Amino acid sequence: MEPYREKLILTYNHLLEVHEELLTRTINVAMTGELEDIHSTFKPGDTFQFDKEMFRGTSDQNLKLLLDLHDDLENRMNSFANINNITEEELEDFEGESLDNLDDLSYNYGFKPKYRAGEIVAYEDCGDYLIGVITNIPLTFEERKQKGYKIEGLDNTDQVYNIEYIDDCGVLQHSHISEENLEVYLQALSIELKFLDRLSRHFSGETLLNEKLLSSIRKGKIYLRNKKTLKDIGD
């Protein structure tokens, strides 16, 4: 694949992340503002599927601006994907490679991942202490070559882990973290983080989750509140 097309796909992958994050933030604004009374009716363990259409007609000017911004981003993303004929297969091939820049960009050609998919880890991100599950580990240099991925211009943004965690509003989020900033979390999980144990078993291959359900969780369509567990998933 030509470098130019690679950059197009990486850019679109990043836009997908921004699109999901913006919707999550919009829901959070609504639930702490105009819909605060509804927010207070939820009990720990409740699930709810959100759709931005629920917020149409709001009198909150900030919420209106966020909805307009999300609509505009969605329309432009659709145009971008259509103009460039970006396929689902291409997006899957480059999943996890749309990463934030790190300070030291040197690539370690002898790198071998220390941690495994499914491990529960602790780390700091933007000053916050977080606990999450490793959902994707970086490839070694040899694995990249075997899969036919680009090997020119590599830096250490190609050697970070994808971690999924639950934010304070009960929404599944993700971080990209380098190995030296991770440590295995060995303590018992609090009730608010019990869903991470289920997520861990999914990514370790022990007990798989329904992919449609997981997709809905990732898109912020299922509201987990602060208990961060799903009755529908089970133990």
Buried (B, 14 or more C-beta within 10 A) or exposed (E): EEEEEBEBBBBBBBBBEEBBBBBBBBBBBBBEEBBEEEBEEBEEBBBEEBEBEEBEEBEBEEBBEBBEEBEEBBEEBEEBBEEBEBEEEBBEBBEBBBBEEBEEEEBBEEBEBEBEBBBBBBBEBEEEEBBBBBBBBBBBBEEBEEEEBBEEEBBBBBBBBBBBBBBEBBBBBBBBBBBEBBEEBEEEBEEBBBBBBBBBBBBBEEEEBEEEBBEBBBBBBBBBBBBBBBEEBEE
